[in-house]
Amino acid sequence: MTEWHFYEPRAGHGLAHDPLNAIVAPRPIGWIGSVSQDGVANLAPYSFFNLVNYTPPLIAFSSMGWKDSVANIAATGAFTWNLATRDLAEAMNASAASVSPAVDEFALAGIETAPSRLIAPPRVAASPASFECRLTQLIRLETKEGRELDQWLVIGEAVGIHIDRAMLEDGVYQTARARPILRGGGPADYFEIGEDALFRMRRPG
């Protein structure tokens, strides 16, 4: 028989490390580029991130606290998402540093920028896929009792999508070819997607 560890989150998990983000894992990384009203570029990774709609394409990330990315997007209504890959992992990690809003994390992490076509925030030049996004909703999250949290859900519509043509084969984007990385649980766990992880299933009906 299975032996279960059960806990109620409000009472604590009783383990050496909170298992929640290790269970819901690995998670894609929201590597978000933005620009302040004063023109300072910002780049930061978020592990609470995903695609949430096809048509129109909507992506969402959640920020623990009113951070520079959220403030910039609230003020300007635009941001970029940049695919984090194994080759860019260390630069992505460097862009996570807690620094003053006056600091440009692209420059801090030594990341070359590429201009967007439709919005002001730049892209990560070396990223094989990037989205240019317009803000659609900015939502403050709440508990089941309606208590407001210092947690902010940002949803944006991808109005422009850049793809390195080397990632395409016969018109199909090859997910593993980019070597995307994903966030695991624990303080330092990441996973890389490779061809050896691929299996296929057709949806029924």
Summary of the structure (lengths in Angstrom):
residues: 205
radius of gyration: 18.2
end to end distance: 35.2
largest distance: 60.6
contacts: 569
relative contact order: 0.19
helix: 19%
strand: 38%
